[in-house]
């Protein structure tokens, strides 16, 4: 017993103290031929760096990094770090791709500008369909704010997660090795790893980091070319895409193409009681004196979302006093122990997201020129935000005495320990044929959107647009509001990302909404819905020669309800029965009891998007009641009333098409098991004439022995079977290519069933 104990102690001495194994492994491409590998160093000793399973170097563990200078351009590698002589690495292999050589000219199917969450999802989904896709990003980081400090997902209920965000969430769970956790909170390093694994899995996706657009060439209402330049070298490339997805917050490419946009706030109106100049009291959910409602060009505050860590008692992580530091700027920020960071902003591994406002990381009033500014002017504005954010950290460390709170040591290691992405909460918003306002969101239970591409649930909100100076009032600064009681879960419409005037452009981030409504659309899970839909729309446009305005939204929606097959390397394809572009289907409506893997999921979602089962409004409006949904009860036997109601629902769509009513032609055969000439028999013949017969419910519907189809009037039919039957009937009765006429409406009023 004692001998075994001594052997164990000796083994620990050789291996180093507990937890000292190389951890937080990360790889970051530096150029076309160089990749720098990072890890968090443990005790002294040697580590081996492996590339695709082969050792490429051995260094002292304390070095914390290794440069692989013999990589090939545009090549994907798997990197590991392990103790010298160990059989395996303690960390998940990190997938990274070296940079591609920037050509002088490049033709492609789709050009995605900006590797935001919307940009990444658009590029990945389009590539999965086999399109030739190019993604350019001004910084080194791929994944927008999710990899730049926004580690606490802005979604109120995980049940509302779907589509590409659900893929990302599951990947985060896998990296942490905890599939039981929600996967809604993550360190920037882990989020970046998850994004890269999704991106680098697509061979047809070409990525150029530190490349930004500088000019646009137009031809007959389409973007014919986008000129871009390398931030490092100034080298230029002319991209000639068929479809352009401008996924950036500022939408420079869209603006240069001539698409119309708005910056700032609309004035107050009956449809938007919280628009314009507003002082808002969250406690009483009311406007305060001084709320004139005047419209203007002011923008809600931007900020850098620092990732900090509690290094434990006795640690001193105090930073150098930032230039221009003034403690008075932070005197009204809450103490660390009751701050947003220690409640909503807690992240794994004793880390925190700094997102404090109005005093804290936010800086109001200095960003009004940002959307239309030049790159040089934006860098100057960003420098002010960085100094302000570091000042807040310095305040926490010195005035509050929390010297153990410091910048994370294993995030942003290839960018100087600092996030590259400024949190641009709102910039340009482009004009489309549909614009969503506050009342549209509030009335989500009274309206349905046939072009739904996902479900959003975060409260309409805005950070302050001007600094708060009167701390005797109950507001959080002029322009700040938070409206959970007015924001139910709601359908996300496709058409608000199709700017008018340009035929091959999609703007999944800078969408068509008022300032108030934009507050619920600016969240990363929602932006991933827009991005995935943009990727599918690009496929539909290119495969069928459509414009971004004429592509059928019903077809785009149908693709978002499909999933990729299990076969590796099999591309997604348009059409029923083929693999889709997502690993998780999207939601177009909410039910409490619908299995996303069920065979009837897509038909139900297609019908629900068009108001087949409208969710009743909550009996009482509260901050949480809008998140409630009703059950569908798909396995219960449908009543006669339900069957008639759904057929009427289908008829309401047909009456706007060439339709002569439910009648049978003379040669339509009757059912031998129904009385000839009876009302039921004639009604069944009428439906059969329109290809609505028992085979819609049962592909193996029986006959009478002579081959004549039986109606089986007494056979029970479930709600799910009704949904599948109605969907198949709609596909046969409705237009093959275009959308239903009724579905062309921006939103359809519905009545409770």
C-alpha positions in Angstrom: 0.0 0.0 0.0 2.7 2.4 1.0 4.8 1.4 -2.0 1.9 2.1 -4.4 1.4 5.5 -2.8 5.1 6.4 -3.3 5.0 5.3 -6.9 1.9 7.6 -7.5 3.7 10.5 -5.9 6.8 9.9 -8.1 4.6 9.8 -11.2 3.0 13.1 -10.2 6.4 14.7 -9.8 7.5 13.6 -13.3 4.2 14.7 -14.9 4.0 18.0 -13.0 1.3 19.3 -10.6 -2.3 18.5 -11.2 -3.8 20.6 -14.0 -0.3 21.5 -15.3 -0.8 19.6 -18.6 -0.7 21.8 -21.7 -4.2 23.3 -22.0 -6.2 25.9 -24.0 -4.4 24.8 -27.3 -5.1 27.2 -30.2 -3.7 27.7 -33.7 -3.7 30.9 -35.6 -2.6 31.3 -39.2 -0.1 34.1 -39.6 0.4 34.0 -43.3 0.2 31.7 -46.3 2.9 29.4 -44.9 2.9 30.0 -41.1 0.7 28.9 -38.3 1.4 29.9 -34.7 0.3 27.3 -32.1 -0.5 28.5 -28.5 -1.1 26.7 -25.2 -1.3 27.6 -21.6 2.0 26.6 -20.1 2.2 24.4 -17.0 5.3 23.4 -15.1 8.7 23.2 -16.7 9.3 20.4 -19.1 9.1 19.7 -22.8 6.1 19.5 -25.1 5.7 18.1 -28.6 3.7 20.0 -31.2 1.9 17.7 -33.7 0.5 18.5 -37.1 -1.9 16.0 -38.5 -0.6 13.4 -36.0 3.1 13.9 -36.8 5.5 15.7 -34.4 6.8 18.9 -36.0 8.6 20.3 -33.0 9.7 19.9 -29.4 10.1 23.0 -27.1 10.0 23.9 -23.5 6.5 24.0 -22.2 7.0 27.5 -20.7 7.4 28.9 -24.2 3.6 28.8 -24.5 3.8 29.0 -28.3 5.4 27.5 -31.4 5.7 28.7 -35.0 5.0 26.2 -37.7 6.8 27.9 -40.6 6.6 25.1 -43.1 2.9 24.9 -43.9 1.3 25.1 -47.4 -1.0 27.9 -48.4 -4.8 27.4 -48.1 -4.3 24.1 -46.4 -6.3 22.8 -43.4 -4.3 21.2 -40.5 -5.0 19.6 -37.1 -2.7 20.8 -34.4 -2.1 19.1 -31.0 0.2 19.8 -28.0 1.2 17.1 -25.6 3.9 16.3 -23.1 7.0 14.9 -24.6 6.8 11.2 -24.8 3.0 11.1 -23.9 0.8 8.8 -25.9 -1.9 11.5 -26.5 -2.8 15.1 -26.2 -5.1 16.2 -23.3 -6.8 18.8 -25.5 -9.1 18.6 -28.5 -7.1 19.0 -31.8 -7.3 22.5 -33.1 -8.3 22.9 -36.8 -6.8 25.8 -38.6 -6.2 26.7 -42.3 -3.3 28.7 -43.6 -4.2 31.8 -45.5 -5.0 31.8 -49.2 -2.9 33.8 -51.6 -4.9 36.9 -52.6 -5.2 36.9 -56.4 -5.4 40.0 -58.6 -8.9 38.9 -59.9 -11.3 36.3 -58.7 -14.6 35.1 -60.1 -16.9 33.3 -57.6 -20.5 32.4 -57.2 -20.9 34.2 -53.9 -18.9 36.9 -52.2 -19.6 37.2 -48.5 -18.2 40.5 -47.0 -17.6 40.3 -43.3 -17.0 37.1 -41.2 -19.7 38.2 -38.7 -21.9 35.5 -37.3 -24.3 36.2 -40.3 -21.3 36.1 -42.7 -20.0 32.8 -41.4 -23.4 31.1 -41.5 -24.1 32.5 -45.0 -20.7 31.3 -46.4 -20.8 27.9 -44.8 -24.4 27.1 -45.9 -23.8 28.3 -49.5 -20.6 26.2 -49.7 -22.5 23.1 -48.5 -24.6 23.3 -51.6 -21.5 23.2 -53.7 -21.2 26.9 -54.6 -17.9 28.5 -55.1 -17.8 30.9 -52.1 -15.3 33.5 -51.0 -15.4 35.1 -47.6 -13.4 38.3 -46.8 -12.9 39.7 -43.3 -11.1 42.9 -42.3 -9.7 41.4 -39.1 -8.0 38.1 -38.2 -11.0 36.7 -36.3 -13.8 34.7 -37.9 -17.2 34.8 -36.1 -18.1 38.3 -35.3 -19.0 39.3 -31.8 -19.3 35.7 -30.7 -15.5 35.4 -30.9 -14.9 39.0 -29.8 -16.1 38.9 -26.3 -19.9 38.4 -26.5 -19.7 35.1 -24.7 -23.2 35.2 -23.1 -25.7 34.3 -25.8 -28.5 36.8 -26.2 -31.4 34.3 -26.3 -34.0 34.2 -23.5 -35.0 30.5 -24.0 -32.8 27.7 -25.3 -36.0 26.1 -26.8 -36.0 28.9 -29.4 -32.5 27.9 -30.6 -32.5 26.4 -34.1 -30.6 26.3 -37.4 -27.0 27.5 -37.6 -27.0 28.8 -34.1 -28.0 25.4 -32.8 -25.1 23.9 -34.7 -22.7 26.4 -33.1 -24.2 25.8 -29.7 -23.7 22.0 -30.0 -20.1 22.5 -31.2 -19.4 24.6 -28.1 -20.8 21.8 -26.0 -18.5 19.3 -27.7 -15.4 21.4 -27.2 -16.1 21.8 -23.5 -16.9 18.0 -23.4 -20.2 18.8 -21.7 -23.3 18.0 -23.7 -25.4 18.4 -20.7 -24.7 22.1 -20.4 -26.7 24.6 -22.4 -23.7 25.7 -24.5 -24.9 29.3 -24.3 -21.8 30.7 -22.5 -18.3 30.4 -23.9 -14.9 31.9 -23.8 -13.8 33.8 -27.0 -11.1 31.2 -27.6 -13.7 28.3 -27.6 -16.2 30.2 -29.7 -13.4 30.9 -32.3 -12.5 27.2 -32.3 -16.2 26.3 -32.9 -16.5 28.7 -35.7 -13.3 27.6 -37.4 -14.3 24.0 -37.2 -17.5 24.8 -39.0 -15.8 27.0 -41.6 -12.8 24.8 -42.4 -15.0 21.7 -42.9 -16.0 23.3 -46.2 -13.4 22.8 -48.9 -15.2 25.1 -51.4 -15.1 28.0 -49.1 -12.1 30.3 -49.7 -11.4 32.7 -46.8 -9.2 35.9 -46.9 -8.5 37.4 -43.5 -7.3 41.0 -43.1 -8.9 41.9 -46.4 -11.6 44.6 -46.8 -13.7 46.1 -49.6 -12.7 49.5 -51.0 -14.9 50.0 -54.1 -18.0 48.6 -56.0 -18.6 48.3 -59.7 -22.3 48.3 -60.8 -23.9 46.9 -64.0 -27.7 47.1 -64.8 -28.7 47.2 -61.1 -26.4 44.4 -60.0 -23.0 44.5 -58.2 -20.6 43.4 -61.0 -17.4 43.7 -58.9 -16.1 44.4 -55.5 -12.5 45.7 -55.2 -10.8 44.7 -51.9 -7.4 45.3 -50.4 -5.1 43.5 -48.0 -4.9 45.4 -44.7 -1.3 44.2 -44.3 0.2 44.8 -47.8 -2.3 47.0 -49.7 -2.5 44.5 -52.5 -5.8 44.6 -54.3 -8.1 42.0 -55.7 -11.2 42.5 -58.0 -13.9 40.0 -57.0 -16.6 39.3 -59.6 -19.4 37.5 -57.8 -22.9 36.5 -59.0 -24.4 37.1 -55.5 -23.1 39.5 -52.8 -23.8 39.0 -49.1 -22.8 42.2 -47.2 -22.8 40.7 -43.7 -21.1 43.7 -42.0 -22.7 46.0 -39.5 -21.9 49.1 -41.5 -22.8 47.7 -44.9 -20.2 49.6 -46.9 -20.6 47.5 -50.1 -24.4 47.8 -49.9 -24.1 51.6 -49.5 -21.6 51.9 -52.3 -24.0 50.0 -54.6 -26.6 52.7 -54.1 -28.9 50.8 -51.8 -30.8 53.3 -49.6 -30.3 53.2 -45.8 -31.0 55.0 -42.6 -28.8 55.8 -39.6 -30.3 56.8 -36.3 -33.8 56.9 -34.7 -37.3 57.4 -36.2 -39.6 59.9 -34.4 -42.2 58.6 -32.0 -45.5 57.5 -33.6 -48.6 55.5 -32.7 -46.9 52.4 -33.9 -43.7 53.2 -32.1 -44.3 54.7 -28.7 -40.7 54.1 -27.6 -39.1 55.7 -30.7 -37.0 58.9 -30.7 -35.7 60.7 -27.7 -36.6 58.7 -24.6 -35.9 58.6 -21.0 -37.1 55.2 -19.8 -37.7 53.8 -16.3 -37.4 50.1 -16.3 -39.0 49.7 -12.9 -42.3 51.3 -13.9 -41.9 50.5 -17.6 -42.8 54.1 -18.5 -41.4 57.1 -20.3 -40.0 59.9 -18.1 -40.2 63.7 -18.5 -38.0 64.9 -21.3 -39.0 62.0 -23.7 -39.8 64.3 -26.6 -39.9 61.4 -29.1 -37.9 63.4 -31.7 -36.1 61.5 -34.3 -32.4 62.0 -34.9 -29.2 60.4 -36.2 -27.9 59.3 -32.8 -26.7 55.8 -32.3 -26.8 53.6 -29.2 -23.4 53.2 -27.5 -20.7 50.9 -28.8 -18.1 49.2 -26.6 -15.3 46.6 -26.5 -16.5 43.6 -24.6 -13.4 42.7 -22.6 -13.0 39.1 -21.3 -11.5 39.2 -17.8 -10.6 36.4 -15.4 -10.5 36.1 -11.6 -7.0 34.9 -11.0 -7.6 34.3 -7.3 -6.7 35.8 -3.9 -3.3 37.5 -3.9 -3.0 37.8 -7.7 -2.1 41.2 -9.1 -3.1 41.7 -12.7 -3.2 45.5 -12.6 -2.7 47.0 -16.1 -0.8 50.1 -16.9 -2.8 53.3 -16.2 -4.5 54.0 -19.5 -3.8 57.3 -21.2 -6.5 59.9 -20.4 -7.8 57.8 -17.5 -10.4 59.6 -15.3 -12.0 57.7 -12.4 -15.0 60.0 -12.5 -16.1 58.3 -15.7 -16.9 55.1 -13.8 -18.0 56.3 -10.4 -21.6 55.4 -11.1 -20.9 51.9 -12.3 -22.1 49.2 -9.9 -19.5 47.5 -7.7 -17.8 44.4 -9.2 -19.7 41.9 -6.9 -23.1 43.2 -8.2 -22.1 44.1 -11.7 -23.6 42.6 -14.9 -20.3 40.7 -15.3 -20.8 38.6 -12.2 -24.5 37.8 -12.9 -25.4 37.5 -16.6 -21.8 37.8 -17.8 -20.2 34.8 -16.0 -18.3 32.5 -18.4 -16.6 29.1 -17.9 -13.2 28.9 -16.2 -13.7 31.9 -13.9 -14.0 34.4 -16.7 -16.5 37.2 -17.2 -17.9 39.2 -20.1 -17.7 43.0 -19.4 -20.8 44.5 -20.8 -21.7 47.1 -18.2 -23.7 50.2 -19.0 -24.5 53.1 -19.0 -21.3 53.6 -16.9 -18.7 51.0 -17.5 -17.6 49.7 -20.9 -20.1 51.7 -22.9 -19.1 55.1 -24.2 -22.0 57.2 -25.5 -22.0 60.0 -28.1 -18.7 59.3 -29.8 -19.9 56.9 -32.5 -22.4 58.9 -34.5 -20.1 59.3 -37.5 -18.9 55.6 -37.4 -21.3 54.1 -40.0 -20.3 56.5 -42.8 -16.7 57.0 -41.7 -13.6 56.0 -43.6 -11.5 53.2 -42.3 -8.9 55.6 -40.8 -11.7 57.5 -39.0 -13.1 54.3 -37.7 -9.7 53.3 -36.3 -9.5 56.6 -34.5 -13.0 56.1 -33.0 -12.1 52.6 -31.9 -9.0 53.8 -30.1 -11.2 55.9 -27.9 -13.4 53.0 -27.1 -10.4 50.9 -26.2 -9.0 53.5 -23.9 -12.4 53.8 -22.2 -12.8 50.1 -21.7 -9.3 49.7 -20.3 -10.0 52.6 -18.0 -13.0 50.8 -16.6 -10.8 47.7 -15.9 -8.2 49.9 -14.3 -10.9 51.4 -12.1 -12.1 47.9 -11.0 -8.5 47.0 -10.2 -7.5 50.1 -8.3 -10.5 52.1 -7.0 -12.4 48.9 -6.2 -9.3 47.0 -5.1 -9.9 44.0 -7.4 -6.4 43.5 -8.6 -7.0 39.8 -9.0 -9.4 40.6 -11.9 -7.3 40.8 -15.1 -7.5 40.4 -18.8 -7.8 36.7 -19.8 -4.4 35.2 -20.5 -5.5 32.6 -23.1 -7.9 34.6 -25.3 -6.8 36.9 -28.2 -3.3 35.6 -28.0 -2.7 36.3 -31.7 -4.1 39.8 -31.5 -2.1 41.3 -28.7 -4.5 40.1 -26.0 -7.3 42.3 -27.2 -10.5 41.7 -29.2 -10.4 43.1 -32.7 -14.1 43.5 -33.0 -15.7 46.6 -31.6 -19.3 45.9 -30.6 -21.1 47.9 -33.3 -24.6 47.4 -31.9 -26.3 49.3 -34.7 -25.1 51.2 -37.8 -26.8 51.4 -41.2 -30.2 49.8 -41.7 -31.1 49.2 -45.4 -34.5 49.8 -47.0 -36.3 46.8 -48.3 -39.9 46.2 -49.5 -40.8 45.2 -46.0 -39.8 47.1 -42.8 -40.5 45.9 -39.3 -41.4 48.3 -36.5 -42.3 48.0 -32.8 -46.0 47.2 -33.3 -45.1 44.4 -35.7 -43.0 42.7 -33.0 -45.6 43.4 -30.3 -48.4 41.9 -32.5 -46.5 38.8 -33.4 -49.4 36.6 -32.1 -51.8 38.5 -34.4 -49.7 38.2 -37.5 -47.9 35.5 -39.3 -45.0 35.9 -41.7 -45.1 33.3 -44.6 -41.5 34.1 -45.4 -40.3 33.2 -41.9 -36.7 31.9 -41.7 -36.4 31.5 -38.0 -37.7 32.6 -34.6 -36.3 35.4 -32.4 -37.1 36.0 -28.8 -34.8 38.7 -27.3 -36.4 41.8 -26.0 -36.4 45.0 -28.1 -33.8 47.1 -26.4 -31.3 49.9 -26.9 -28.3 51.1 -25.0 -28.1 54.8 -24.2 -27.3 57.2 -27.0 -26.1 60.1 -24.8 -24.1 60.1 -21.5 -26.2 60.0 -18.3 -25.5 63.1 -16.2 -28.5 63.4 -13.9 -28.2 60.4 -11.5 -31.3 61.5 -9.5 -33.6 60.2 -12.3 -34.5 56.5 -12.7 -33.5 56.2 -16.3 -30.3 54.6 -17.6 -29.4 57.4 -19.9 -31.2 59.0 -22.8 -32.1 56.4 -25.4 -31.9 53.3 -23.2 -34.9 51.0 -23.0 -35.5 47.3 -22.5 -39.0 45.9 -23.4 -39.3 42.2 -22.5 -43.0 42.6 -21.8 -43.6 43.9 -25.3 -41.5 41.3 -27.1 -43.0 37.8 -27.6 -41.1 35.2 -29.6 -41.6 36.2 -33.2 -41.1 35.0 -36.7 -38.1 36.4 -38.5 -39.0 37.5 -42.1 -36.7 36.9 -45.0 -37.5 40.0 -47.1 -36.1 42.5 -44.6 -32.6 41.6 -45.8 -33.2 42.3 -49.5 -32.4 46.0 -50.2 -34.4 47.6 -52.9 -32.7 48.8 -56.0 -30.0 46.1 -56.2 -30.8 42.7 -57.7 -28.0 40.5 -56.3 -27.5 41.8 -52.8 -28.4 40.5 -49.3 -27.7 42.3 -46.1 -28.3 39.8 -43.2 -26.9 42.2 -40.5 -28.0 45.7 -41.5 -31.6 44.7 -42.1 -34.8 46.8 -42.8 -36.2 47.6 -39.4 -36.8 50.7 -37.3 -34.4 51.5 -34.5 -36.8 50.1 -31.9 -37.5 46.8 -33.7 -33.8 46.4 -34.6 -33.2 45.9 -30.9 -34.5 42.3 -31.2 -32.8 41.6 -34.5 -29.3 42.6 -33.6 -28.6 39.5 -31.5 -26.1 36.9 -32.8 -28.5 33.9 -32.8 -30.9 35.9 -35.0 -28.1 37.1 -37.3 -27.2 33.5 -37.8 -30.7 32.8 -39.0 -30.4 35.7 -41.5 -27.0 34.4 -42.6 -28.2 30.9 -43.2 -31.2 32.1 -45.2 -28.9 34.3 -47.2 -26.7 31.3 -48.1 -29.7 29.3 -49.2 -31.1 32.3 -51.2 -27.8 32.6 -53.0 -28.1 29.0 -54.1 -31.7 29.4 -55.3 -30.8 32.6 -57.2 -27.8 31.0 -59.0 -29.4 27.6 -59.7 -32.6 29.1 -61.1 -31.4 32.4 -62.5 -33.5 34.5 -60.1 -32.8 37.8 -58.4 -32.7 38.2 -54.6 -36.1 39.8 -54.9 -37.8 37.2 -57.2 -36.4 34.1 -55.6 -39.4 32.2 -54.0 -39.3 32.6 -50.3 -41.3 29.4 -49.9 -38.4 27.4 -51.6 -35.8 29.1 -49.4 -37.9 28.3 -46.3 -38.3 24.7 -47.3 -34.5 24.3 -47.6 -34.0 25.7 -44.1 -36.4 23.0 -42.8 -34.2 20.3 -44.2 -31.0 18.9 -42.7 -27.7 17.5 -44.0 -27.5 13.8 -44.4 -25.1 11.6 -42.4 -22.9 10.8 -45.4 -19.7 12.8 -45.2 -18.8 14.9 -48.2 -22.3 14.6 -49.7 -23.3 18.2 -50.7 -26.7 19.7 -50.0 -29.1 19.9 -52.9 -32.2 21.9 -53.6 -35.5 20.0 -53.6 -37.5 17.6 -51.5 -35.8 14.4 -50.5 -32.3 15.9 -50.9 -29.9 16.9 -48.0 -30.3 20.5 -46.8 -27.7 23.0 -45.9 -28.1 22.9 -42.1 -27.3 20.2 -39.5 -30.2 21.5 -37.4 -33.5 22.6 -38.9 -34.7 26.1 -38.4 -37.9 27.0 -36.6 -40.6 29.0 -38.4 -43.1 28.9 -35.5 -43.2 27.6 -31.9 -44.9 24.6 -30.3 -44.2 23.0 -27.0 -44.4 19.4 -28.2 -43.0 19.2 -31.7 -40.1 16.8 -32.2 -37.6 18.3 -34.7 -36.6 14.9 -35.9 -40.2 13.8 -36.7 -41.2 13.1 -40.3 -43.9 15.7 -40.0 -41.7 18.5 -38.7 -41.2 20.2 -42.1 -44.8 20.1 -43.1 -46.0 21.5 -39.8 -43.4 24.3 -39.8 -44.3 25.2 -43.4 -48.0 25.4 -42.5 -47.4 27.1 -39.2 -45.4 29.8 -40.9 -48.6 30.6 -42.8 -50.9 30.7 -39.8 -52.3 27.2 -39.8 -52.1 26.9 -36.0 -51.9 30.5 -34.6 -50.6 30.7 -31.0 -53.0 32.5 -28.7 -51.8 35.6 -27.0 -51.1 35.2 -23.3 -53.9 36.0 -20.9 -51.7 38.4 -19.0 -48.7 40.4 -20.4 -45.6 40.0 -18.4 -41.9 40.0 -19.1 -42.0 36.2 -19.6 -45.5 35.5 -20.9 -44.5 36.3 -24.5 -42.1 33.4 -24.5 -45.0 30.9 -24.0 -46.2 28.6 -26.8 -49.1 26.3 -27.2 -48.9 22.5 -27.9 -49.7 21.1 -31.3 -50.6 17.5 -30.1 -49.4 16.0 -33.4 -50.2 12.4 -32.5 -53.8 13.1 -31.4 -56.6 12.2 -33.7 -57.8 15.2 -35.6 -61.4 16.3 -35.2 -63.7 16.8 -38.1 -63.7 20.5 -37.2 -59.9 20.6 -37.4 -59.9 18.8 -40.8 -62.5 21.2 -42.2 -60.6 24.2 -40.8 -57.3 23.1 -42.4 -59.0 22.5 -45.7 -60.5 26.0 -45.5 -57.0 27.3 -44.7 -55.8 25.6 -47.9 -58.8 27.0 -49.9 -58.1 30.5 -48.7 -54.7 30.3 -50.5 -56.2 28.8 -53.6 -59.0 31.4 -54.1 -56.2 33.9 -55.0 -55.1 31.5 -57.7 -57.0 30.2 -60.7 -59.4 27.9 -58.7 -62.9 26.8 -59.5 -63.8 25.4 -56.1 -64.0 21.9 -54.6 -65.7 20.0 -57.3 -65.2 16.7 -59.2 -64.9 16.1 -62.9 -67.4 13.6 -64.4 -64.6 11.0 -64.9 -63.4 11.2 -61.3 -64.0 7.6 -60.0 -66.1 7.2 -56.8 -64.9 5.3 -53.7 -66.5 1.8 -53.6 -66.8 2.0 -49.8 -68.9 5.2 -49.8 -72.6 5.4 -50.7 -73.0 6.5 -54.3 -74.5 10.0 -54.6 -74.2 10.7 -50.8 -72.9 14.0 -49.6 -69.8 12.3 -48.2 -69.2 10.4 -51.4 -69.4 13.5 -53.5 -67.2 15.5 -51.2 -64.6 12.7 -51.2 -64.8 12.6 -55.1 -64.3 16.4 -55.2 -61.1 16.2 -53.1 -59.9 13.2 -55.1 -60.2 15.3 -58.3 -57.8 17.8 -56.7 -55.4 14.9 -55.8 -56.4 14.9 -52.1 -57.1 11.3 -51.4 -56.2 8.6 -48.8 -52.7 8.1 -50.3 -51.7 11.5 -48.8 -52.2 9.9 -45.4 -51.1 6.4 -46.1 -48.9 5.6 -49.1 -50.1 2.0 -48.9 -53.8 2.9 -48.7 -55.8 -0.4 -49.5 -58.0 -1.1 -52.4 -61.1 -3.3 -52.7 -59.3 -6.2 -54.4 -60.0 -5.0 -57.9 -57.6 -2.1 -57.7 -60.2 0.6 -56.7 -59.0 2.8 -53.9 -60.9 2.7 -50.7 -61.7 5.9 -48.8 -61.8 4.3 -45.2 -64.1 6.9 -43.8 -63.7 5.5 -40.3 -59.9 5.4 -40.3 -58.6 7.9 -37.6 -56.2 10.6 -38.9 -53.8 12.4 -36.6 -53.0 16.1 -36.7 -49.5 15.2 -37.9 -51.0 13.1 -40.8 -53.3 16.0 -41.6 -50.3 18.3 -41.8 -48.4 16.1 -44.2 -51.5 15.6 -46.4 -52.3 19.3 -46.6 -48.7 20.1 -47.4 -48.6 17.6 -50.2 -51.9 18.8 -51.5 -50.7 22.4 -51.4 -47.6 21.4 -53.4 -49.8 19.9 -56.1 -52.5 22.6 -56.1 -50.4 25.7 -55.7 -47.8 27.3 -58.0 -44.8 25.2 -58.8 -42.2 28.0 -58.8 -43.6 31.3 -57.4 -45.0 31.9 -53.9 -48.7 31.8 -53.1 -50.3 35.2 -53.9 -51.5 35.5 -50.3 -48.0 34.7 -49.0 -46.7 37.8 -50.9 -48.2 40.0 -48.2 -45.7 41.4 -45.7 -47.6 39.8 -42.9 -51.0 38.0 -42.7 -53.5 38.8 -39.9 -54.8 35.6 -38.3 -57.8 34.8 -36.1 -57.7 32.3 -33.3 -58.9 28.8 -34.4 
